[in-house]
Amino acid sequence: IPANKNVLLKRGYVVNADSIERGDVKIENGTIMEVGKIIRPTDDFLTLDVAGMFIMPGGIDPNTHLDYTYKNIKTVDDFYYGTRAAVAGGTTMIMDFVMPQIGESMEDAYRKWRRRADTEVVCDYALHMGITWWDDDVEKEMSQVAISCGINGFLINMAFKRQFMLNDAEIYQACMRCKEIGALPMFHAENGTIIDENVRQLLNKGIRGVEGHYLSRPQDVEEEATLRACTIAKQVQSPLYFCNVMSKPAADIIIRKRREGVTVFGETIPAALGGVGQKIEGHNFRIAAAHVTCPPISDDESTPTELMQMLANEELNTTGSNNCTYDSDQKARGKHNFSRIPYGVNGVEDRMSVIWEKGVNSGILTPSQFVAITSTNAAKLFNVFPKKGAIKPGSDADIVVWNPKRMKVISHHNHRQAVDYNIFTGMYIHGGPEYVFVKGNLCVENDVLRFKKGYGNYIHTQCFSQMAYPRKLEGDKT
């Protein structure tokens, strides 16, 4: 199939977050031109019969860390390998995090990320901004980067003491500033002070193996930070978004606080949903270290199903990958001191497959719910809907045609990421991308990849998204 040919998809199931119906989709010049029951083919369009397959919006991954250097260790998946893997798995847009150095201006850091990404990405991307330090200049600069750089999400770290962690007063002020400019405060929720003390105590006791990572970060520290963030946001009446919710207690806080009136959103990740926690105990260092991320993957066997059920119930809202990949030799830097293991796991390629297998194939999610949590809700929260996240006339032709009959076994031997291990190794997947279109360009066809570096564009995201900041309807007295 010519990569840039106008295409008519026939006889598929057109899946949006709010509907599923049999129909056809017409793609022309990178845009969805028509969606209907029966669209007549013409000679200038290539017609693909996708009977029995699902025509869905390409995935949107709101949480990646590509080409990222932390403690002088650089991730192995850069913007080319990361977006290439994303598209291979059915994701057609990623959102990465700019993390300024302490004292560095947000705008300077933003320009660095753009230089790294613009010539490498094979799909569209957006950026969030980390608030890695706080003073009056940072507060002023937030509105500047929101407008000039198109950034509407600001990451607040409650962990990583002496690195990125903000104290409660700074979090309060950051949430206040986000509310003023219509941006979404995004949280990494762990109590960094408790973790820091736990690490010190464990090392003093001679506990230096991977088990120290889990002992230093019990679920309590995620639960406490989640509650504290909600409490602070409630004082200033700002919305908030939790990245990588990993435990049921933290998710329960989100549910309870939403019922109490807090505008709060939760994201979980395939590492938490994939049932890989049991691989941690009783394995060699290489396997155990490959699973080290934060908050940690729960070893409670009920957690993945419970988190998936919360997604089905709209109690959690989105799924990111939190893809932050380091090779085995990089992880080995912490072999004799667990606190030196670089944090992070893969997921940008397998996010859609793992959620389909564990969610849809298990009967927890419908295909429409799958679309909501892998694409549409992120598009709405970060204000790129309906250009992204929908199969509608006028939307970008970022489309995955999902074949429920495709089968594969996940392995680092056959994945497209650069990292040398895959935490989902051995997982059987029933269903996967038959075709993936990025802006109308056919990039994946029956596992054959066609990519061009720099094909993706940077997407400016506007503040005051309707989902995070719902406007009062005219005449609404409430």
LONUGU-897153 format. One record per residue (C-alpha): residue number from 1; residue in one letter; y negated, x, z. Coordinates in nm, 3 decimals, m for minus. Layout:
SITE    nr   rest         Y         X         Z
SITE   NUM      a         Y         X         Z
...
//
This chain:
SITE    nr   rest         Y         X         Z
SITE     1      i     0.000     0.000     0.000
SITE     2      p    m0.341     0.148    m0.090
SITE     3      a    m0.523     0.223     0.233
SITE     4      n    m0.851     0.054     0.140
SITE     5      k    m0.717    m0.242    m0.056
SITE     6      n    m0.844    m0.591     0.029
SITE     7      v    m0.551    m0.770     0.189
SITE     8      l    m0.425    m1.123     0.243
SITE     9      l    m0.183    m1.163     0.534
SITE    10      k     0.040    m1.465     0.472
SITE    11      r     0.251    m1.689     0.695
SITE    12      g     0.203    m1.507     1.023
SITE    13      y     0.125    m1.642     1.368
SITE    14      v    m0.249    m1.592     1.420
SITE    15      v    m0.294    m1.513     1.788
SITE    16      n    m0.623    m1.527     1.976
SITE    17      a    m0.677    m1.534     2.351
SITE    18      d    m0.718    m1.911     2.339
SITE    19      s    m0.484    m2.014     2.057
SITE    20      i    m0.180    m1.939     1.845
SITE    21      e    m0.113    m2.108     1.511
SITE    22      r     0.067    m2.041     1.187
SITE    23      g    m0.175    m1.922     0.921
SITE    24      d    m0.318    m1.667     0.682
SITE    25      v    m0.587    m1.400     0.727
SITE    26      k    m0.806    m1.264     0.448
SITE    27      i    m0.947    m0.911     0.491
SITE    28      e    m1.228    m0.790     0.267
SITE    29      n    m1.451    m0.481     0.297
SITE    30      g    m1.349    m0.412     0.655
SITE    31      t    m1.416    m0.765     0.779
SITE    32      i    m1.209    m1.076     0.841
SITE    33      m    m1.342    m1.315     0.579
SITE    34      e    m1.124    m1.620     0.629
SITE    35      v    m0.858    m1.756     0.862
SITE    36      g    m0.672    m2.068     0.753
SITE    37      k    m0.349    m2.259     0.714
SITE    38      i    m0.305    m2.179     0.345
SITE    39      i    m0.529    m1.929     0.165
SITE    40      r    m0.460    m1.895    m0.206
SITE    41      p    m0.384    m1.537    m0.316
SITE    42      t    m0.590    m1.380    m0.595
SITE    43      d    m0.520    m1.081    m0.817
SITE    44      d    m0.777    m0.856    m0.649
SITE    45      f    m0.606    m0.893    m0.310
SITE    46      l    m0.279    m0.740    m0.199
SITE    47      t    m0.065    m1.010    m0.038
SITE    48      l     0.161    m0.921     0.255
SITE    49      d     0.418    m1.170     0.375
SITE    50      v     0.425    m1.135     0.755
SITE    51      a     0.638    m1.440     0.833
SITE    52      g     0.770    m1.430     1.188
SITE    53      m     0.513    m1.169     1.294
SITE    54      f     0.204    m1.199     1.514
SITE    55      i    m0.141    m1.128     1.364
SITE    56      m    m0.342    m1.014     1.666
SITE    57      p    m0.672    m0.840     1.741
SITE    58      g    m0.622    m0.467     1.772
SITE    59      g    m0.602    m0.352     2.131
SITE    60      i    m0.912    m0.237     2.319
SITE    61      d    m0.845     0.030     2.581
SITE    62      p    m1.138     0.034     2.827
SITE    63      n    m1.021     0.338     3.025
SITE    64      t    m0.944     0.674     2.863
SITE    65      h    m1.019     1.037     2.947
SITE    66      l    m0.987     1.235     2.623
SITE    67      d    m1.095     1.596     2.575
SITE    68      y    m1.185     1.603     2.943
SITE    69      t    m1.208     1.914     3.161
SITE    70      y    m1.151     1.877     3.535
SITE    71      k    m1.143     2.180     3.766
SITE    72      n    m1.140     2.404     3.456
SITE    73      i    m0.827     2.235     3.317
SITE    74      k    m0.866     2.053     2.985
SITE    75      t    m0.659     1.751     2.885
SITE    76      v    m0.421     1.813     2.595
SITE    77      d    m0.505     1.485     2.421
SITE    78      d    m0.843     1.524     2.256
SITE    79      f    m1.032     1.254     2.066
SITE    80      y    m0.825     1.306     1.751
SITE    81      y    m0.480     1.306     1.911
SITE    82      g    m0.581     1.038     2.159
SITE    83      t    m0.721     0.789     1.908
SITE    84      r    m0.442     0.869     1.661
SITE    85      a    m0.186     0.780     1.928
SITE    86      a    m0.385     0.471     2.025
SITE    87      v    m0.383     0.333     1.671
SITE    88      a    m0.014     0.416     1.628
SITE    89      g     0.050     0.192     1.928
SITE    90      g    m0.172    m0.094     1.809
SITE    91      t    m0.500    m0.010     1.985
SITE    92      t    m0.802     0.003     1.754
SITE    93      m    m1.086     0.080     1.996
SITE    94      i    m1.109     0.299     2.304
SITE    95      m    m1.373     0.337     2.574
SITE    96      d    m1.403     0.682     2.728
SITE    97      f    m1.595     0.813     3.029
SITE    98      v    m1.884     1.058     3.016
SITE    99      m    m1.870     1.264     3.337
SITE   100      p    m2.187     1.470     3.391
SITE   101      q    m2.168     1.789     3.592
SITE   102      i    m2.348     1.776     3.926
SITE   103      g    m2.717     1.813     3.844
SITE   104      e    m2.669     1.750     3.472
SITE   105      s    m2.866     1.468     3.315
SITE   106      m    m2.674     1.170     3.185
SITE   107      e    m2.832     1.200     2.842
SITE   108      d    m2.731     1.566     2.804
SITE   109      a    m2.373     1.482     2.905
SITE   110      y    m2.371     1.188     2.664
SITE   111      r    m2.470     1.415     2.376
SITE   112      k    m2.184     1.653     2.464
SITE   113      w    m1.931     1.367     2.450
SITE   114      r    m2.069     1.244     2.119
SITE   115      r    m2.036     1.594     1.970
SITE   116      r    m1.675     1.613     2.086
SITE   117      a    m1.580     1.268     1.962
SITE   118      d    m1.778     1.175     1.650
SITE   119      t    m1.598     1.404     1.406
SITE   120      e    m1.253     1.347     1.561
SITE   121      v    m1.201     0.976     1.631
SITE   122      v    m0.990     0.772     1.389
SITE   123      c    m1.101     0.438     1.534
SITE   124      d    m1.419     0.300     1.687
SITE   125      y    m1.508     0.399     2.041
SITE   126      a    m1.761     0.330     2.315
SITE   127      l    m1.860     0.525     2.624
SITE   128      h    m1.903     0.449     2.992
SITE   129      m    m2.113     0.677     3.214
SITE   130      g    m1.997     0.833     3.538
SITE   131      i    m2.246     0.842     3.826
SITE   132      t    m2.134     1.180     3.958
SITE   133      w    m2.434     1.242     4.182
SITE   134      w    m2.730     1.040     4.304
SITE   135      d    m3.103     1.077     4.339
SITE   136      d    m3.418     0.907     4.211
SITE   137      d    m3.387     1.077     3.872
SITE   138      v    m3.035     0.942     3.821
SITE   139      e    m3.152     0.594     3.914
SITE   140      k    m3.433     0.609     3.657
SITE   141      e    m3.211     0.760     3.389
SITE   142      m    m2.956     0.478     3.409
SITE   143      s    m3.185     0.235     3.229
SITE   144      q    m3.272     0.497     2.967
SITE   145      v    m2.909     0.571     2.873
SITE   146      a    m2.823     0.202     2.882
SITE   147      i    m3.083     0.134     2.615
SITE   148      s    m3.092     0.452     2.406
SITE   149      c    m2.721     0.543     2.432
SITE   150      g    m2.572     0.195     2.431
SITE   151      i    m2.388     0.223     2.762
SITE   152      n    m2.325    m0.084     2.976
SITE   153      g    m2.063     0.042     3.223
SITE   154      f    m2.129     0.295     3.503
SITE   155      l    m1.839     0.450     3.695
SITE   156      i    m1.872     0.487     4.072
SITE   157      n    m1.617     0.717     4.234
SITE   158      m    m1.526     0.643     4.594
SITE   159      a    m1.273     0.929     4.590
SITE   160      f    m1.300     1.302     4.506
SITE   161      k    m1.502     1.420     4.804
SITE   162      r    m1.729     1.719     4.735
SITE   163      q    m1.701     1.642     4.363
SITE   164      f    m1.800     1.293     4.244
SITE   165      m    m1.780     1.076     4.554
SITE   166      l    m2.082     0.861     4.640
SITE   167      n    m2.149     0.746     4.995
SITE   168      d    m2.201     0.381     5.086
SITE   169      a    m2.581     0.393     5.065
SITE   170      e    m2.561     0.551     4.720
SITE   171      i    m2.305     0.292     4.608
SITE   172      y    m2.538     0.016     4.732
SITE   173      q    m2.830     0.161     4.535
SITE   174      a    m2.617     0.218     4.224
SITE   175      c    m2.495    m0.144     4.229
SITE   176      m    m2.851    m0.263     4.273
SITE   177      r    m2.963    m0.058     3.974
SITE   178      c    m2.673    m0.185     3.762
SITE   179      k    m2.771    m0.542     3.846
SITE   180      e    m3.134    m0.476     3.747
SITE   181      i    m3.041    m0.341     3.404
SITE   182      g    m2.745    m0.575     3.344
SITE   183      a    m2.479    m0.305     3.347
SITE   184      l    m2.133    m0.336     3.499
SITE   185      p    m2.053    m0.116     3.803
SITE   186      m    m1.701     0.023     3.754
SITE   187      f    m1.510     0.156     4.053
SITE   188      h    m1.241     0.411     4.120
SITE   189      a    m1.144     0.270     4.459
SITE   190      e    m0.991     0.514     4.707
SITE   191      n    m1.131     0.631     5.040
SITE   192      g    m1.213     0.993     4.956
SITE   193      t    m1.292     1.094     5.314
SITE   194      i    m0.953     0.982     5.446
SITE   195      i    m0.774     1.146     5.153
SITE   196      d    m0.958     1.472     5.216
SITE   197      e    m0.857     1.471     5.583
SITE   198      n    m0.497     1.376     5.500
SITE   199      v    m0.469     1.663     5.251
SITE   200      r    m0.599     1.911     5.508
SITE   201      q    m0.356     1.788     5.776
SITE   202      l    m0.056     1.793     5.540
SITE   203      l    m0.127     2.145     5.415
SITE   204      n    m0.170     2.265     5.775
SITE   205      k     0.177     2.122     5.850
SITE   206      g     0.325     2.313     5.558
SITE   207      i     0.378     2.010     5.334
SITE   208      r     0.294     2.149     4.992
SITE   209      g     0.527     1.967     4.748
SITE   210      v     0.457     1.665     4.529
SITE   211      e     0.542     1.432     4.817
SITE   212      g     0.214     1.540     4.975
SITE   213      h     0.023     1.362     4.701
SITE   214      y     0.172     1.027     4.804
SITE   215      l     0.147     1.093     5.178
SITE   216      s    m0.222     1.176     5.140
SITE   217      r    m0.299     0.861     4.938
SITE   218      p    m0.118     0.565     5.098
SITE   219      q    m0.198     0.217     4.965
SITE   220      d    m0.433     0.169     5.261
SITE   221      v    m0.693     0.399     5.106
SITE   222      e    m0.704     0.195     4.785
SITE   223      e    m0.707    m0.133     4.977
SITE   224      e    m0.989    m0.021     5.210
SITE   225      a    m1.208     0.110     4.928
SITE   226      t    m1.154    m0.207     4.725
SITE   227      l    m1.269    m0.421     5.017
SITE   228      r    m1.567    m0.193     5.086
SITE   229      a    m1.680    m0.197     4.723
SITE   230      c    m1.661    m0.579     4.715
SITE   231      t    m1.856    m0.597     5.042
SITE   232      i    m2.133    m0.373     4.909
SITE   233      a    m2.154    m0.553     4.574
SITE   234      k    m2.176    m0.887     4.755
SITE   235      q    m2.484    m0.768     4.946
SITE   236      v    m2.674    m0.697     4.625
SITE   237      q    m2.506    m0.981     4.429
SITE   238      s    m2.390    m0.753     4.151
SITE   239      p    m2.065    m0.793     3.957
SITE   240      l    m1.807    m0.516     3.982
SITE   241      y    m1.502    m0.396     3.790
SITE   242      f    m1.209    m0.206     3.936
SITE   243      c    m1.042     0.052     3.713
SITE   244      n    m0.668     0.123     3.745
SITE   245      v    m0.568    m0.118     4.021
SITE   246      m    m0.231     0.021     4.128
SITE   247      s    m0.118    m0.171     4.436
SITE   248      k    m0.068    m0.531     4.540
SITE   249      p    m0.286    m0.502     4.855
SITE   250      a    m0.584    m0.388     4.645
SITE   251      a    m0.523    m0.666     4.392
SITE   252      d    m0.501    m0.920     4.674
SITE   253      i    m0.847    m0.812     4.793
SITE   254      i    m0.987    m0.876     4.443
SITE   255      i    m0.832    m1.223     4.435
SITE   256      r    m0.960    m1.312     4.782
SITE   257      k    m1.313    m1.186     4.720
SITE   258      r    m1.337    m1.373     4.390
SITE   259      r    m1.249    m1.693     4.576
SITE   260      e    m1.530    m1.611     4.818
SITE   261      g    m1.778    m1.597     4.532
SITE   262      v    m1.789    m1.228     4.436
SITE   263      t    m1.804    m1.168     4.059
SITE   264      v    m1.521    m0.918     4.046
SITE   265      f    m1.287    m0.804     3.769
SITE   266      g    m0.967    m0.602     3.792
SITE   267      e    m0.793    m0.372     3.547
SITE   268      t    m0.443    m0.238     3.582
SITE   269      i    m0.258     0.014     3.369
SITE   270      p     0.087     0.053     3.210
SITE   271      a     0.185     0.316     3.466
SITE   272      a     0.158     0.044     3.732
SITE   273      l     0.329    m0.220     3.516
SITE   274      g     0.610    m0.017     3.365
SITE   275      g     0.841     0.019     3.663
SITE   276      v     0.829     0.399     3.657
SITE   277      g     0.757     0.453     4.027
SITE   278      q     1.121     0.510     4.118
SITE   279      k     1.125     0.824     3.900
SITE   280      i     0.906     1.002     4.154
SITE   281      e     1.160     1.058     4.430
SITE   282      g     1.453     1.295     4.395
SITE   283      h     1.351     1.463     4.071
SITE   284      n     1.250     1.817     3.990
SITE   285      f     0.889     1.928     4.007
SITE   286      r     0.823     1.886     3.634
SITE   287      i     0.918     1.517     3.633
SITE   288      a     0.758     1.442     3.969
SITE   289      a     0.432     1.616     3.878
SITE   290      a     0.417     1.437     3.543
SITE   291      h     0.383     1.110     3.736
SITE   292      v     0.099     1.231     3.960
SITE   293      t    m0.208     1.017     3.911
SITE   294      c    m0.452     0.842     4.139
SITE   295      p    m0.430     0.595     4.290
SITE   296      p    m0.058     0.682     4.293
SITE   297      i     0.211     0.483     4.113
SITE   298      s     0.377     0.257     4.368
SITE   299      d     0.747     0.309     4.438
SITE   300      d     0.777    m0.056     4.544
SITE   301      e     1.002    m0.220     4.285
SITE   302      s     0.826    m0.558     4.315
SITE   303      t     0.476    m0.425     4.239
SITE   304      p     0.498    m0.412     3.855
SITE   305      t     0.614    m0.774     3.828
SITE   306      e     0.358    m0.895     4.082
SITE   307      l     0.072    m0.720     3.902
SITE   308      m     0.191    m0.864     3.569
SITE   309      q     0.199    m1.211     3.723
SITE   310      m    m0.159    m1.160     3.841
SITE   311      l    m0.258    m1.082     3.482
SITE   312      a    m0.087    m1.402     3.368
SITE   313      n    m0.274    m1.597     3.638
SITE   314      e    m0.609    m1.445     3.530
SITE   315      e    m0.638    m1.287     3.875
SITE   316      l    m0.649    m0.945     3.708
SITE   317      n    m0.836    m0.936     3.379
SITE   318      t    m0.776    m0.628     3.165
SITE   319      t    m0.537    m0.342     3.100
SITE   320      g    m0.654     0.011     3.031
SITE   321      s    m0.437     0.319     2.995
SITE   322      n    m0.628     0.560     3.222
SITE   323      n    m0.487     0.815     2.976
SITE   324      c    m0.557     1.162     3.117
SITE   325      t    m0.285     1.397     3.002
SITE   326      y    m0.190     1.747     3.110
SITE   327      d     0.109     1.950     2.992
SITE   328      s     0.385     2.061     3.226
SITE   329      d     0.245     2.413     3.256
SITE   330      q    m0.094     2.272     3.355
SITE   331      k     0.067     2.046     3.617
SITE   332      a     0.259     2.351     3.744
SITE   333      r    m0.065     2.496     3.881
SITE   334      g     0.003     2.279     4.183
SITE   335      k     0.367     2.374     4.231
SITE   336      h     0.295     2.534     4.568
SITE   337      n     0.000     2.313     4.663
SITE   338      f     0.014     1.945     4.565
SITE   339      s    m0.365     1.911     4.585
SITE   340      r    m0.397     2.139     4.281
SITE   341      i    m0.183     1.924     4.049
SITE   342      p    m0.424     1.779     3.790
SITE   343      y    m0.420     1.400     3.810
SITE   344      g    m0.326     1.188     3.514
SITE   345      v    m0.057     1.027     3.300
SITE   346      n    m0.015     0.911     2.941
SITE   347      g    m0.051     0.552     2.823
SITE   348      v    m0.297     0.525     2.535
SITE   349      e    m0.013     0.495     2.280
SITE   350      d     0.238     0.295     2.484
SITE   351      r     0.002     0.052     2.661
SITE   352      m     0.060    m0.235     2.419
SITE   353      s     0.436    m0.178     2.391
SITE   354      v     0.497    m0.153     2.766
SITE   355      i     0.295    m0.468     2.836
SITE   356      w     0.470    m0.657     2.557
SITE   357      e     0.813    m0.552     2.686
SITE   358      k     0.744    m0.608     3.056
SITE   359      g     0.512    m0.906     3.010
SITE   360      v     0.593    m1.110     2.699
SITE   361      n     0.962    m1.029     2.662
SITE   362      s     1.018    m1.096     3.032
SITE   363      g     0.862    m1.442     2.998
SITE   364      i     0.562    m1.374     3.223
SITE   365      l     0.297    m1.360     2.948
SITE   366      t     0.244    m1.571     2.638
SITE   367      p     0.128    m1.393     2.321
SITE   368      s    m0.221    m1.537     2.378
SITE   369      q    m0.230    m1.399     2.732
SITE   370      f    m0.116    m1.065     2.592
SITE   371      v    m0.415    m1.067     2.354
SITE   372      a    m0.651    m1.161     2.638
SITE   373      i    m0.550    m0.875     2.866
SITE   374      t    m0.508    m0.606     2.598
SITE   375      s    m0.815    m0.686     2.386
SITE   376      t    m1.032    m0.996     2.423
SITE   377      n    m1.129    m0.975     2.790
SITE   378      a    m1.238    m0.612     2.752
SITE   379      a    m1.436    m0.708     2.441
SITE   380      k    m1.612    m0.982     2.636
SITE   381      l    m1.675    m0.775     2.949
SITE   382      f    m1.824    m0.485     2.755
SITE   383      n    m2.012    m0.708     2.511
SITE   384      v    m1.844    m0.630     2.179
SITE   385      f    m1.697    m0.980     2.132
SITE   386      p    m1.653    m1.143     1.881
SITE   387      k    m1.702    m0.838     1.657
SITE   388      k    m1.398    m0.700     1.837
SITE   389      g    m1.117    m0.876     2.019
SITE   390      a    m1.078    m1.176     1.789
SITE   391      i    m0.914    m1.289     1.467
SITE   392      k    m1.216    m1.488     1.347
SITE   393      p    m1.427    m1.494     1.029
SITE   394      g    m1.692    m1.225     1.068
SITE   395      s    m1.494    m1.014     1.314
SITE   396      d    m1.409    m0.655     1.230
SITE   397      a    m1.071    m0.628     1.060
SITE   398      d    m0.925    m0.436     1.355
SITE   399      i    m0.584    m0.599     1.338
SITE   400      v    m0.232    m0.529     1.456
SITE   401      v     0.053    m0.715     1.288
SITE   402      w     0.316    m0.719     1.561
SITE   403      n     0.679    m0.746     1.463
SITE   404      p     0.885    m0.881     1.756
SITE   405      k     1.204    m0.750     1.592
SITE   406      r     1.103    m0.383     1.587
SITE   407      m     1.288    m0.168     1.837
SITE   408      k     1.235     0.180     1.978
SITE   409      v     1.311     0.395     2.278
SITE   410      i     1.005     0.572     2.417
SITE   411      s     1.029     0.950     2.433
SITE   412      h     0.795     1.248     2.424
SITE   413      h     1.003     1.364     2.126
SITE   414      n     0.878     1.078     1.908
SITE   415      h     0.539     0.985     2.050
SITE   416      r     0.215     1.080     1.872
SITE   417      q     0.033     1.222     2.173
SITE   418      a    m0.008     1.595     2.224
SITE   419      v     0.126     1.592     2.582
SITE   420      d     0.477     1.730     2.636
SITE   421      y     0.606     1.455     2.868
SITE   422      n     0.603     1.075     2.864
SITE   423      i     0.636     0.881     3.189
SITE   424      f     0.797     0.590     3.000
SITE   425      t     1.076     0.806     2.856
SITE   426      g     1.395     0.605     2.809
SITE   427      m     1.228     0.264     2.810
SITE   428      y     1.362     0.027     2.544
SITE   429      i     1.087    m0.161     2.361
SITE   430      h     1.155    m0.478     2.163
SITE   431      g     0.854    m0.542     1.940
SITE   432      g     0.585    m0.320     1.794
SITE   433      p     0.324    m0.266     1.522
SITE   434      e     0.439    m0.328     1.165
SITE   435      y     0.087    m0.278     1.026
SITE   436      v    m0.234    m0.164     1.194
SITE   437      f    m0.571    m0.207     1.025
SITE   438      v    m0.882    m0.027     1.147
SITE   439      k    m1.194    m0.187     0.998
SITE   440      g    m0.974    m0.315     0.715
SITE   441      n    m0.823     0.024     0.644
SITE   442      l    m0.443     0.032     0.665
SITE   443      c    m0.368     0.311     0.913
SITE   444      v    m0.012     0.229     1.019
SITE   445      e     0.256     0.092     0.787
SITE   446      n     0.615     0.079     0.913
SITE   447      d     0.562     0.384     1.138
SITE   448      v     0.390     0.583     0.861
SITE   449      l     0.047     0.698     0.980
SITE   450      r    m0.264     0.744     0.766
SITE   451      f    m0.565     0.880     0.947
SITE   452      k    m0.892     1.045     0.865
SITE   453      k    m1.080     1.234     1.134
SITE   454      g    m1.420     1.086     1.198
SITE   455      y    m1.336     0.747     1.044
SITE   456      g    m1.424     0.573     1.369
SITE   457      n    m1.780     0.493     1.469
SITE   458      y    m1.958     0.503     1.802
SITE   459      i    m2.024     0.147     1.920
SITE   460      h    m2.342     0.083     2.119
SITE   461      t    m2.266    m0.170     2.393
SITE   462      q    m2.547    m0.397     2.509
SITE   463      c    m2.609    m0.487     2.874
SITE   464      f    m2.591    m0.836     3.025
SITE   465      s    m2.251    m0.933     2.887
SITE   466      q    m2.190    m1.306     2.922
SITE   467      m    m1.867    m1.249     3.115
SITE   468      a    m2.019    m1.015     3.375
SITE   469      y    m2.358    m1.187     3.392
SITE   470      p    m2.301    m1.555     3.304
SITE   471      r    m2.629    m1.721     3.218
SITE   472      k    m2.714    m2.055     3.369
SITE   473      l    m2.682    m2.335     3.117
SITE   474      e    m2.993    m2.536     3.046
SITE   475      g    m3.019    m2.813     3.303
SITE   476      d    m2.763    m2.648     3.532
SITE   477      k    m2.874    m2.715     3.891
SITE   478      t    m2.594    m2.517     4.058
//
